Amino acid sequence: LCRQLCLLLNAENIFHSMADILLREEDLKFASTMVHTLNTILLTSSELFQLRNQLKDLKTPESRNLFCCLYRSWCHNPVTTVSLCFLTQNYKHAYDLIQKFGDLEVTVDFLTEVDKLVQLIECPIFTYLRLQLLDVKNNPYLIKALYGLLMLLPQSSAFQLLSHRLQCVPNPELMQTTDSTKASTSFKRTPASNIDYTELLQHFEKVQNKHLEARHQRAGRAEQLDRRVVL
């Protein structure tokens, strides 16, 4: 349904509207599920190719505004938030988010989503990200973010997949050429100056604290119910 709407109407407006609605959603578990679903559609649907390109560069005020709008709702799902940062080439912020994962409650569902993100990184949608691994000097936070995901994962097939990918990252000294200065400037990308990444990170922490409280409340209600059944 969402993909058809994006074909018939303006995809940017649809995602902007859905993100605004989910930002006000009180059912946090539902909001997390919806964000994960919308993110999957955004990253994989052919109908949203133009929207992905718009977000990938963040060259216009409209694209930066959309990124901030999506980010605030995407915070309902930590791994989805990182994937949005990968899509928009905000690698330093992705690394900062992954550093915060150590303070979150790591569940089986959480690790499953990290596993799926690793699988997604190997898909055609992130070809540009994998090519940027060639320019080690100008993309240190991309490499650190990927290593962060690697350290989160248990020894699984996704761990092996990402580990093998990172083993392919070249030695920067071996990549030096006579026109290295020109090459480095072509890969280098500065963050959008008018986006307050510190405020976004604080918003991420606030939303995740709400999710933690909601999970504990659900667990407490379930425990009380079990006790009543036993009695």
Disulfide bonds with the S-S distance in Angstrom:
none
